[in-house]
Structures are given as structure tokens and as C-alpha cells.
Amino acid sequence: MKPNKPSAEPQPAPWSFLLGTAYMTVGCVGIAAVAFGPYINAAFAVVIAVETLFVGASLTFWFIVTRQFRRMRFTIATLLYIGIPISLLLPATKADFGPRYRPQCSNNLKQLGLALLAYERAYGSFPPAYVADANGKPLYSWRVLILPFLDQGNLAKQIRGDEAWDSPNNAKWTAAPFTIFDCPNDKQPAKSPPALTSYVAVVGPHTAWSGTKPRKLSDFNDPSRTILVVEIANSGIHWAEPRDLYIGQMPVAINPKVGQGISSEHPGGVNAVFADGSVHFLPDTIDLKKLAELLDLDGCNDQSAY
């Protein structure tokens, strides 16, 4: 039996193992920053990616200078083994963080648009933004009025039209959440009621919704270029509540940095349904004058009417 001969190649010092581990950790952090960072915080992802590039380059230089080639080959192979599957999963990862739910949200708005058009055909006008009592007190929203056109006729019969949405009788029925009024991407606060809506009207004297006065389809200069319903993130509005966005109290912008307005959790913009029933994605880079025209009943951007 031949005696074991010591390896001619020097064994790495114990601390080199720690550096090798650091090398792998830095690489994994860099890959994770590239993969997940843009969906959490793009600026943070850039900072992490630059820092990991610098640290990784420094460790690579150290491996070369100290001739720890075996350690370097091992760590590079490990990073490739981890990085390649992650890169292959990037499309799925991207879908999980936003666009995956955008089609579902768009479908919700499509159904709302069809229900509103069915209401218009049945009654000769779109529903009012809200129903008020004899004293002008708002009772419930347009979302309650279109329930029969969303296959919720039985529920609509249980809701008393002469009482508020949260009256003792109506609260029993309006407490139910409806997925059609809720964007799956919209993360409402944990303590909020489960029946909040992600879809609202933009109410104003020259928008598609004037309050208690219903609009006719013939009132629209171009229904295909007039917004009917928009998304709103973290609205705090119950689906039956007579509350929406008011043009004079909101920023005319997509995902405004200040104030509550047209917004969503979708990366890059919001879905909106137009008066012809079509649904379009509005980017948050849209020209603000163009957005104002789309909210205007005549498409004339008459700001003085607001």
C-alpha cells in the first residue's frame, strides 16, 4: 500500500474559507438585488448592485494575488450554480411582483364597464355617482346600483334604497366583500374592513360623473376618449359607500406623490375603463394635460369648470 503523500498545493488558511464564504454571499446578494430590487426599491437595488460589484471585484483580485485559484474556481462555480436558475426564474419573479395581477384587475374593470353600459341601456343613462335622500344626504354609491348587472340581483333586492349603505339593515348585506371591486394587487391595511374598493369614479361638474345627476351616453363627446372608472390604491372606501374621487380635491396625475388620487400597485401606471367599455393602461408618465382631457366630458380640458 502506497503511503499518502501530502499535496504539493498549499492548503488554504482557515481565514480564506471565510473570504470564500464572503465572496459567495456578496455574489448572492448582488443577484438578489438585480432580481428583486426593482420591485421593492429601484434606487436601493442600484446601490446594492454597485456595492456588491466593488466588493466582488476586490475579493476576486485578492484570490488572484494570493493564488487561491481552487477557492476562486469553487466560489465562481457556486455562484453560477445559484445565479443561472435565478436568472431563468426572473420572468416568473417579475410576474409575482406586479404584472401577474394586472390582467385580472383589467378584467374586473371590463366587467364594471359592461355593467355600467348595461345600466345605461336599461335606464337611458349611467347611474349617478351616489343616491341621496330628500335632504341631500348621500346614501350609497353607484356600485350598489349596478349590482343587478353583475349577477347580484338577489343582493340588490335586500338593500333598502331609502337607507344609507351602513344602516342596520343594509350593513348586514353590504358587509360582504366582492373581488370584482377589489384589485388583487391593492394591499389594503390589515386593520381595514375587507370590503374596500379599488375602483372609483372621478366626480366633478365636467367629468363623467356629476354627483346625483346621471349622465347619458349622448352627453359624451367621444366615449372612447373619456375615463369612466379609475383605480385607486389603498382607498379606505367601502364598495357601497357614497364616496369617490373629486376632481377639485385630487392631483390630476397618475400615482401622485402627494395626496390621494388615481393610483395603483401595478408597476408603471393604472388601469382605467372608458365610457365605451374599453379598458386601457395609463402610464404614470402620461402628459398631465392629456390626462385632464381624458377626464373631461368633452375632452376639452376645461380646467375652469373644476
C-alpha positions in Angstrom: 0.0 0.0 0.0 1.4 3.3 -1.0 1.6 5.9 1.7 -0.4 9.0 1.3 1.7 11.8 0.0 1.0 15.4 1.1 -0.5 17.6 -1.6 2.0 19.8 -3.3 -0.5 22.6 -3.4 -0.6 24.6 -0.2 -3.7 24.3 1.8 -5.7 27.4 2.2 -5.6 29.2 5.6 -8.7 29.0 7.7 -9.5 32.6 7.2 -9.5 32.1 3.4 -12.6 30.0 3.9 -14.3 33.0 5.4 -13.3 35.1 2.5 -14.6 32.5 0.1 -17.9 32.4 2.0 -18.0 36.2 1.8 -17.4 36.0 -1.9 -20.4 33.7 -2.4 -22.5 35.9 -0.1 -21.7 39.0 -2.0 -22.5 37.4 -5.2 -25.8 36.1 -4.0 -26.8 39.5 -2.6 -25.9 41.0 -6.0 -28.0 38.5 -7.9 -30.9 39.1 -5.5 -30.6 42.9 -5.8 -30.8 42.6 -9.6 -33.7 40.1 -9.5 -35.9 41.5 -6.8 -34.7 45.1 -6.2 -36.6 46.9 -8.9 -39.9 45.7 -7.5 -39.1 46.8 -4.0 -36.9 49.9 -4.4 -35.1 50.6 -7.6 -32.6 53.1 -6.1 -31.8 50.7 -3.3 -31.2 48.0 -5.9 -28.7 50.1 -7.8 -26.8 51.0 -4.6 -26.6 47.3 -3.6 -25.6 46.2 -7.1 -22.8 48.8 -7.2 -21.5 47.9 -3.8 -21.6 44.1 -4.5 -19.7 44.7 -7.8 -17.0 46.7 -5.9 -16.7 44.1 -3.1 -16.8 41.2 -5.5 -14.1 42.7 -7.7 -11.9 43.3 -4.6 -12.3 39.7 -3.5 -11.6 38.4 -7.0 -8.4 40.5 -7.0 -7.4 39.0 -3.6 -7.9 35.5 -4.9 -5.7 36.1 -7.9 -2.9 37.8 -5.8 -2.9 35.1 -3.2 -3.2 32.4 -5.8 -6.2 30.8 -4.1 -7.3 29.6 -7.5 -9.1 26.5 -6.2 -11.1 28.6 -3.9 -11.9 31.1 -6.6 -13.0 28.3 -9.0 -15.2 26.8 -6.4 -16.9 30.0 -5.5 -17.4 31.0 -9.1 -19.0 27.6 -9.9 -21.2 28.0 -6.9 -22.4 31.5 -7.9 -23.1 30.2 -11.4 -25.0 27.3 -10.0 -27.1 29.7 -8.0 -27.3 32.5 -10.4 -28.4 30.6 -13.6 -31.6 29.2 -12.0 -32.4 32.6 -10.6 -31.9 34.3 -14.0 -34.2 31.6 -15.5 -36.8 32.4 -12.9 -36.7 36.1 -13.5 -39.8 36.2 -15.7 -41.8 34.4 -13.1 -40.4 36.6 -10.4 -41.4 39.7 -12.3 -44.9 38.3 -12.7 -45.2 37.7 -9.0 -44.4 41.3 -8.1 -47.0 43.1 -10.2 -47.9 42.4 -13.9 -49.3 39.0 -12.8 -52.4 40.6 -11.4 -52.8 43.4 -13.9 -54.8 41.3 -16.4 -57.1 40.2 -13.5 -57.6 43.8 -12.5 -58.2 44.8 -16.1 -60.9 42.1 -16.3 -62.6 43.4 -13.2 -62.8 46.9 -14.8 -64.0 45.3 -18.0 -66.9 43.7 -16.1 -67.7 47.0 -14.4 -67.6 48.8 -17.7 -70.0 46.3 -19.3 -72.3 46.6 -16.2 -72.4 50.4 -16.5 -73.2 50.2 -20.2 -76.0 47.6 -19.5 -77.4 50.0 -16.9 -77.2 52.8 -19.4 -79.2 50.8 -21.9 -81.8 49.8 -19.3 -82.4 53.2 -17.8 -81.3 55.6 -20.6 -78.3 57.0 -18.6 -75.4 55.9 -16.5 -76.1 55.7 -12.7 -75.5 58.8 -10.6 -72.3 58.8 -8.6 -74.4 58.4 -5.5 -78.0 58.3 -4.4 -79.1 61.0 -1.9 -82.1 61.3 0.4 -84.7 64.1 0.4 -82.3 66.3 2.4 -79.4 65.7 0.0 -77.5 63.3 2.3 -75.6 60.7 0.3 -76.9 57.2 1.0 -74.9 54.7 -1.2 -72.8 54.7 -4.3 -73.1 53.8 -8.0 -71.5 50.5 -7.2 -74.7 49.4 -5.4 -76.9 50.4 -8.3 -75.0 48.2 -10.8 -75.3 45.0 -8.7 -78.1 43.5 -10.8 -75.9 43.8 -13.8 -73.1 42.0 -12.0 -75.3 38.9 -11.4 -76.0 40.2 -7.9 -79.7 40.9 -8.3 -80.7 39.0 -5.1 -78.3 41.1 -3.0 -79.6 44.3 -4.6 -83.2 43.4 -3.5 -82.0 43.0 0.1 -80.5 46.5 0.2 -83.1 49.2 1.1 -82.9 52.1 -1.3 -84.2 54.6 1.2 -81.5 53.9 3.8 -77.8 54.5 4.0 -75.3 51.9 3.0 -74.3 51.3 6.6 -77.8 51.4 8.2 -78.6 48.4 10.5 -80.5 46.7 7.7 -78.1 47.4 4.8 -74.9 46.8 6.8 -75.9 43.1 7.0 -75.7 42.9 3.2 -73.0 45.4 2.3 -70.5 43.8 4.7 -69.8 41.2 2.1 -66.5 41.7 0.1 -66.6 41.5 -3.7 -63.5 40.6 -5.6 -64.8 42.4 -8.6 -64.5 45.7 -6.7 -61.0 44.8 -5.5 -57.7 44.8 -7.4 -55.7 41.8 -6.3 -52.6 44.0 -6.3 -54.1 46.5 -4.0 -52.8 45.9 -0.5 -55.2 47.5 1.9 -54.1 48.0 5.5 -54.5 44.9 7.7 -57.0 46.7 10.1 -59.2 47.9 7.2 -62.6 46.4 6.5 -62.4 43.5 4.0 -65.0 45.1 1.7 -63.0 48.1 0.5 -62.9 49.0 -3.2 -60.0 49.7 -5.6 -62.3 51.3 -8.3 -63.8 54.7 -8.1 -65.4 57.4 -10.2 -63.9 60.8 -10.7 -66.7 63.2 -9.8 -66.9 66.8 -11.0 -69.1 69.2 -12.9 -67.4 68.4 -16.2 -66.4 64.8 -15.7 -68.3 61.6 -16.5 -69.9 61.8 -13.1 -71.6 64.9 -11.8 -72.9 63.6 -8.4 -76.6 62.9 -8.2 -77.3 63.9 -11.8 -76.8 60.9 -14.1 -75.0 61.3 -17.4 -76.3 59.9 -20.7 -74.0 58.3 -23.2 -75.0 61.0 -25.7 -73.6 63.6 -23.3 -70.1 62.3 -24.1 -68.3 64.0 -27.0 -66.2 60.8 -27.5 -67.0 57.9 -25.1 -63.8 56.1 -26.3 -61.7 59.0 -25.0 -63.4 59.7 -21.7 -62.5 58.0 -18.5 -65.4 56.4 -16.6 -63.8 54.5 -13.7 -60.2 54.5 -12.4 -58.1 52.6 -9.9 -57.2 53.9 -6.5 -54.6 52.3 -4.2 -55.4 51.9 -0.5 -58.7 53.8 -0.9 -60.2 53.3 2.5 -63.5 53.4 0.7 -66.2 50.7 1.2 -67.6 49.5 -2.0 -71.1 50.6 -1.1 -70.0 53.9 0.4 -71.1 57.0 -1.5 -67.5 58.3 -1.8 -65.2 58.6 -4.8 -62.5 60.9 -6.1 -63.5 64.6 -6.6 -61.7 66.4 -9.4 -61.3 69.6 -7.5 -59.7 67.8 -4.5 -57.3 65.4 -6.2 -54.0 65.8 -8.1 -54.6 65.3 -11.8 -51.8 62.8 -12.2 -51.1 59.1 -12.1 -49.6 57.8 -8.8 -49.2 61.3 -7.4 -46.6 61.7 -4.7 -48.8 63.9 -2.6 -52.5 63.5 -1.9 -54.9 60.7 -2.8 -55.7 60.3 -6.5 -55.6 57.9 -9.4 -53.1 55.3 -8.4 -52.4 51.5 -8.2 -49.9 49.0 -7.1 -49.2 48.0 -10.7 -45.7 49.0 -11.7 -45.7 52.0 -14.1 -49.4 53.1 -14.1 -53.0 52.2 -13.6 -55.9 50.5 -15.4 -58.9 52.6 -16.4 -62.3 51.9 -18.0 -63.6 54.3 -20.6 -67.2 55.3 -21.4 -67.3 52.9 -24.4 -66.5 50.0 -22.1 -62.8 49.6 -23.2 -60.0 49.2 -20.6 -56.6 50.9 -21.1 -53.4 51.0 -19.1 -52.4 54.6 -18.3 -48.7 55.0 -17.7 -47.7 57.3 -14.8 -45.6 59.2 -17.3 -48.7 60.4 -19.2 -48.8 64.0 -20.1 -50.9 65.8 -17.4 -52.8 67.9 -20.0 -53.7 64.7 -21.8 -54.9 63.1 -18.6 -57.1 66.1 -17.9 -58.6 65.9 -21.3 -59.4 62.2 -20.8 -61.2 63.1 -17.5 -63.2 65.8 -19.3 -66.6 65.0 -20.6 -66.0 66.9 -23.8 -62.3 66.2 -24.0 -61.6 69.9 -24.0 -59.6 70.2 -20.7 -61.8 72.9 -19.4 -60.0 73.4 -16.1 -62.2 76.4 -15.2 -65.1 74.0 -14.8 -63.4 72.2 -12.0 
